[in-house]
Amino acid sequence: MSENTKSRSSLSDVIRRFIWSGKIQDQGCSHLDQIQDVSPSAEGCEDCLKIGDSWVHLRMCVLCGHVGCCDNSKNKHATAHYRETGHPLIVSLEANEEWMWCYVDRVLISSQ
């Protein structure tokens, strides 16, 4: 895991802040009730690691913990995971970023 990526323990704290802050309720996402307290599935993009490829930034599904690469990465595994599973919410795993994206409602959700 790069130094720019959140640690597993701080990630749970970020998810809890999203759930308990109350600030996210009015941000236009109808899927917030699906958030789970999950752990990352891998130390990097799970699918890139399997094929020996690289990524730009990491995102994690907050329903199952799948870690995928962002849409600036050539493989776009986080979006591919959404298309395969229908899991609508991802959180950034990058340090100093506390946001989620809802693919269905197409809305950026910030805990700040």
Backbone as CSV, one residue per row, in Angstrom:
resi,resn,N_x,N_y,N_z,CA_x,CA_y,CA_z,C_x,C_y,C_z
1,MET,0.856,-1.170,0.000,0.000,0.000,0.000,0.899,1.228,0.000
2,SER,0.572,2.199,-0.814,1.398,3.399,-0.884,1.150,4.276,0.334
3,GLU,2.081,5.195,0.574,1.910,6.102,1.712,0.745,7.052,1.500
4,ASN,0.267,7.180,0.262,-0.870,8.047,-0.029,-2.208,7.362,0.179
5,THR,-2.178,6.086,0.521,-3.406,5.330,0.704,-3.719,5.215,2.184
6,LYS,-4.996,5.295,2.524,-5.418,5.210,3.915,-5.095,3.843,4.507
7,SER,-4.815,3.811,5.795,-4.629,2.543,6.484,-5.991,1.908,6.733
8,ARG,-6.005,0.626,6.965,-7.261,-0.088,7.204,-8.012,0.468,8.409
9,SER,-7.294,0.808,9.479,-7.972,1.302,10.671,-8.580,2.677,10.435
10,SER,-7.882,3.556,9.729,-8.435,4.895,9.504,-9.596,4.844,8.511
11,LEU,-9.621,3.841,7.643,-10.707,3.710,6.690,-12.027,3.467,7.405
12,SER,-12.026,2.590,8.391,-13.241,2.352,9.153,-13.729,3.631,9.807
13,ASP,-12.796,4.444,10.278,-13.162,5.723,10.883,-13.828,6.632,9.856
14,VAL,-13.324,6.650,8.627,-13.912,7.467,7.567,-15.338,7.013,7.291
15,ILE,-15.543,5.720,7.162,-16.885,5.194,6.898,-17.822,5.550,8.041
16,ARG,-17.351,5.419,9.271,-18.188,5.794,10.421,-18.555,7.276,10.391
17,ARG,-17.588,8.131,10.009,-17.902,9.560,9.918,-18.989,9.810,8.885
18,PHE,-18.931,9.106,7.759,-19.985,9.242,6.754,-21.335,8.850,7.344
19,ILE,-21.359,7.737,8.038,-22.620,7.222,8.570,-23.186,8.128,9.654
20,TRP,-22.335,8.579,10.570,-22.818,9.290,11.743,-22.796,10.811,11.634
21,SER,-22.166,11.360,10.625,-22.038,12.818,10.549,-23.374,13.518,10.367
22,GLY,-24.303,12.855,9.692,-25.581,13.491,9.395,-25.485,14.448,8.226
23,LYS,-24.276,14.848,7.846,-24.092,15.800,6.761,-24.371,15.171,5.392
24,ILE,-24.277,13.855,5.299,-24.439,13.214,3.997,-25.894,12.954,3.646
25,GLN,-26.776,13.067,4.596,-28.168,12.718,4.350,-28.837,13.592,3.295
26,ASP,-28.412,14.819,3.154,-29.050,15.757,2.231,-28.256,15.963,0.947
27,GLN,-27.420,14.999,0.583,-26.573,15.190,-0.576,-27.070,14.466,-1.828
28,GLY,-28.309,14.016,-1.835,-28.904,13.508,-3.058,-28.662,12.052,-3.390
29,CYS,-28.209,11.254,-2.431,-27.990,9.833,-2.684,-29.056,9.022,-1.948
30,SER,-29.669,8.109,-2.666,-30.725,7.280,-2.073,-30.217,5.901,-1.654
31,HIS,-28.896,5.723,-1.606,-28.323,4.404,-1.320,-27.500,4.363,-0.036
32,LEU,-27.556,5.412,0.763,-26.711,5.492,1.948,-27.036,4.416,2.973
33,ASP,-28.241,3.896,2.929,-28.620,2.844,3.874,-27.935,1.510,3.564
34,GLN,-27.221,1.427,2.450,-26.533,0.201,2.057,-25.086,0.137,2.537
35,ILE,-24.578,1.233,3.124,-23.178,1.287,3.564,-22.926,0.220,4.624
36,GLN,-21.840,-0.514,4.440,-21.407,-1.519,5.400,-20.040,-1.117,5.965
37,ASP,-19.707,-1.606,7.144,-18.389,-1.372,7.732,-17.475,-2.487,7.235
38,VAL,-16.883,-2.269,6.064,-16.094,-3.299,5.392,-14.606,-2.983,5.462
39,SER,-13.802,-3.992,5.196,-12.352,-3.832,5.098,-11.936,-3.980,3.643
40,PRO,-10.869,-3.307,3.245,-10.395,-3.422,1.860,-10.048,-4.870,1.507
41,SER,-10.401,-5.276,0.305,-10.170,-6.643,-0.159,-8.710,-6.908,-0.526
42,ALA,-7.927,-5.860,-0.725,-6.533,-6.010,-1.147,-5.747,-4.768,-0.760
43,GLU,-4.439,-4.855,-0.843,-3.551,-3.730,-0.544,-3.442,-2.760,-1.704
44,GLY,-4.022,-3.097,-2.833,-4.029,-2.263,-4.032,-5.247,-2.651,-4.838
45,CYS,-5.290,-2.264,-6.099,-6.410,-2.665,-6.946,-6.384,-4.187,-7.076
46,GLU,-7.424,-4.811,-6.568,-7.497,-6.276,-6.546,-7.321,-6.880,-7.941
47,ASP,-7.970,-6.297,-8.924,-7.929,-6.846,-10.280,-6.615,-6.542,-10.992
48,CYS,-6.050,-5.349,-10.785,-4.743,-5.030,-11.371,-3.662,-5.927,-10.784
49,LEU,-3.736,-6.200,-9.491,-2.752,-7.079,-8.871,-2.794,-8.476,-9.503
50,LYS,-3.989,-8.942,-9.825,-4.141,-10.275,-10.437,-3.491,-10.345,-11.813
51,ILE,-3.523,-9.234,-12.567,-2.986,-9.259,-13.930,-1.614,-8.593,-14.029
52,GLY,-1.077,-8.157,-12.898,0.246,-7.541,-12.885,0.285,-6.154,-13.486
53,ASP,-0.805,-5.406,-13.356,-0.886,-4.068,-13.931,-0.800,-3.011,-12.835
54,SER,-0.793,-1.760,-13.227,-0.691,-0.652,-12.273,-1.965,0.183,-12.296
55,TRP,-2.062,1.112,-11.362,-3.238,1.965,-11.228,-2.805,3.361,-10.829
56,VAL,-3.755,4.305,-10.898,-3.487,5.698,-10.512,-3.945,5.939,-9.079
57,HIS,-5.239,5.746,-8.805,-5.808,5.934,-7.465,-6.719,4.760,-7.144
58,LEU,-6.974,4.567,-5.851,-7.791,3.439,-5.411,-9.131,3.881,-4.864
59,ARG,-10.142,3.059,-5.137,-11.500,3.261,-4.626,-11.952,1.948,-4.012
60,MET,-12.817,2.029,-2.994,-13.327,0.818,-2.360,-14.848,0.819,-2.345
61,CYS,-15.429,-0.296,-2.701,-16.871,-0.491,-2.608,-17.245,-0.545,-1.135
62,VAL,-18.203,0.273,-0.714,-18.578,0.293,0.698,-19.674,-0.723,1.015
63,LEU,-19.994,-1.559,0.054,-20.921,-2.659,0.314,-20.189,-3.967,0.564
64,CYS,-19.070,-4.190,-0.169,-18.378,-5.482,-0.039,-16.881,-5.363,0.221
65,GLY,-16.289,-4.172,0.082,-14.872,-3.988,0.339,-13.960,-4.171,-0.864
66,HIS,-14.529,-4.457,-2.038,-13.699,-4.631,-3.238,-12.900,-3.359,-3.500
67,VAL,-11.585,-3.502,-3.682,-10.724,-2.368,-3.998,-10.446,-2.392,-5.497
68,GLY,-10.758,-1.284,-6.156,-10.542,-1.160,-7.589,-9.867,0.154,-7.911
69,CYS,-9.356,0.234,-9.125,-8.683,1.458,-9.565,-9.706,2.455,-10.127
70,CYS,-9.331,3.716,-10.075,-10.204,4.820,-10.488,-10.355,4.889,-12.010
71,ASP,-11.206,5.775,-12.456,-11.439,5.938,-13.896,-10.296,6.646,-14.619
72,ASN,-9.332,7.204,-13.889,-8.128,7.730,-14.518,-7.110,6.626,-14.783
73,SER,-7.333,5.466,-14.206,-6.493,4.294,-14.462,-7.003,3.629,-15.734
74,LYS,-6.118,2.972,-16.468,-6.525,2.421,-17.761,-7.560,1.309,-17.648
75,ASN,-7.579,0.567,-16.534,-8.502,-0.561,-16.411,-9.851,-0.210,-15.781
76,LYS,-9.919,0.884,-15.045,-11.170,1.367,-14.446,-11.921,0.260,-13.700
77,HIS,-11.206,-0.457,-12.834,-11.788,-1.619,-12.164,-12.877,-1.270,-11.142
78,ALA,-12.827,-0.096,-10.527,-13.883,0.271,-9.581,-15.224,0.397,-10.312
79,THR,-15.218,1.062,-11.455,-16.441,1.194,-12.253,-16.869,-0.157,-12.808
80,ALA,-15.915,-0.980,-13.212,-16.241,-2.327,-13.706,-16.923,-3.137,-12.605
81,HIS,-16.468,-2.991,-11.368,-17.091,-3.692,-10.236,-18.551,-3.253,-10.083
82,TYR,-18.793,-1.951,-10.179,-20.166,-1.454,-10.103,-21.026,-2.076,-11.213
83,ARG,-20.518,-2.092,-12.427,-21.290,-2.640,-13.554,-21.574,-4.130,-13.376
84,GLU,-20.635,-4.855,-12.788,-20.804,-6.296,-12.587,-21.727,-6.628,-11.425
85,THR,-21.689,-5.818,-10.360,-22.413,-6.163,-9.132,-23.633,-5.288,-8.861
86,GLY,-23.631,-4.073,-9.409,-24.687,-3.127,-9.074,-24.464,-2.423,-7.750
87,HIS,-23.322,-2.650,-7.105,-23.017,-1.970,-5.845,-22.764,-0.491,-6.153
88,PRO,-23.610,0.408,-5.648,-23.588,1.790,-6.126,-22.565,2.731,-5.494
89,LEU,-21.999,2.398,-4.346,-21.189,3.367,-3.608,-19.726,2.965,-3.486
90,ILE,-18.842,3.926,-3.773,-17.407,3.739,-3.543,-16.903,4.878,-2.674
91,VAL,-15.829,4.612,-1.970,-15.145,5.629,-1.173,-13.708,5.711,-1.679
92,SER,-13.149,6.905,-1.658,-11.750,7.065,-2.031,-10.867,6.446,-0.957
93,LEU,-9.822,5.757,-1.374,-8.837,5.218,-0.438,-7.593,6.087,-0.379
94,GLU,-7.628,7.241,-1.003,-6.474,8.128,-1.018,-6.429,8.982,0.249
95,ALA,-5.217,9.202,0.750,-5.031,10.030,1.939,-5.577,11.433,1.675
96,ASN,-6.142,12.032,2.691,-6.680,13.393,2.637,-7.882,13.527,1.715
97,GLU,-8.515,12.430,1.346,-9.759,12.468,0.571,-10.831,11.736,1.362
98,GLU,-11.884,12.449,1.696,-12.997,11.836,2.422,-14.265,12.095,1.642
99,TRP,-14.478,11.269,0.617,-15.666,11.395,-0.201,-16.098,10.025,-0.699
100,MET,-17.371,9.956,-1.038,-17.944,8.775,-1.679,-18.569,9.218,-2.989
101,TRP,-18.735,8.275,-3.899,-19.416,8.510,-5.162,-20.529,7.486,-5.294
102,CYS,-21.710,7.960,-5.690,-22.821,7.064,-5.978,-22.966,6.988,-7.491
103,TYR,-22.723,5.796,-8.042,-22.836,5.597,-9.486,-24.278,5.770,-9.964
104,VAL,-25.234,5.318,-9.181,-26.635,5.362,-9.599,-27.162,6.792,-9.624
105,ASP,-26.984,7.498,-8.512,-27.495,8.864,-8.408,-26.531,9.894,-8.993
106,ARG,-25.341,9.444,-9.370,-24.319,10.301,-9.971,-24.057,11.536,-9.105
107,VAL,-23.739,11.266,-7.840,-23.521,12.362,-6.894,-22.271,12.091,-6.058
108,LEU,-21.488,13.150,-5.843,-20.331,13.105,-4.961,-20.805,13.433,-3.557
109,ILE,-20.423,12.625,-2.601,-20.873,12.765,-1.218,-19.654,13.038,-0.352
110,SER,-19.664,14.154,0.359,-18.533,14.524,1.195,-18.938,14.437,2.656
111,SER,-17.996,13.994,3.510,-18.282,13.932,4.951,-17.927,15.238,5.634
112,GLN,-17.384,16.181,4.888,-16.930,17.429,5.504,-17.929,18.542,5.296
